């Protein structure tokens, strides 16, 4: 089941259904099971960052797509904090960076903050899909070791 995050009225919305939720327009949909779907596209200066969240049982997979820079990293932070504070808490959060061609240190700091919170709440926080310049930056600044093999997931390249 997919869950999407959207900021539409200054607040962050997260839900899980197959219909679009638009708080600012007063339009939202609910399926028979009471779940809603929300799509979030964070428009930042010069680039777009789209973040989708899939729920797989007790696990959440966060898939950012686009450039993560100083303008878009607060949107990723809001998304991760919403997941880390949701009830019930997921058992594990995996951030798939395969759709991220570029990340600045502000984005890495956001991921480290989420890792700390997840560990404090005894949750697993994994990264996957690291490659190219994104992987190289993690290696050069020496934070790849924070996301050890048990925290990176199986698909880190």
Steps between C-alpha positions, in 0.01 A plus 500: 500500500637844410490797731567849374590818682380845395545852629205698371398749768818539698434165667634160406242234410567127479250237403449174311231449236444516130332839482662842512470718807509876458451681830538846353226444243274318741514189281603169641408143436463200720474137408263263673768416755542865604846547352600800290773559244701816484760591243775737599717697266732741670572789265830651594698774336644361181394139551217272602524230763228239498473266797288188508458263793408134464370300795599133485364334810675664794765661282508833317695566181567866425584577137617855436541589136695806395775717641536525877651837581472768766161604363346152475656323800246653744227324301681167533546572872127571543415176323738289710391664826135436411579131453713486815216648706210306341303246698561216478870545440641305210747226591743619234543799271689463174597807301553408135733759348502343151294795367735760649773612258633771734508553875658777705626469855170645627327189364756272662451684831126438466562127452735489801240677714238243397746217570557630855127529567435153357773344715365680808158346426661159434409502133713394205599779261644384166632666188490337161561603143816698575706544187710737296569843647257440788695194618828684446391791721400260780846339473698824478344664805528174693136442594449178309626313806213644707269304274673165558411191300206418727368855456551537127275226370596243239477715191766759571741507209 
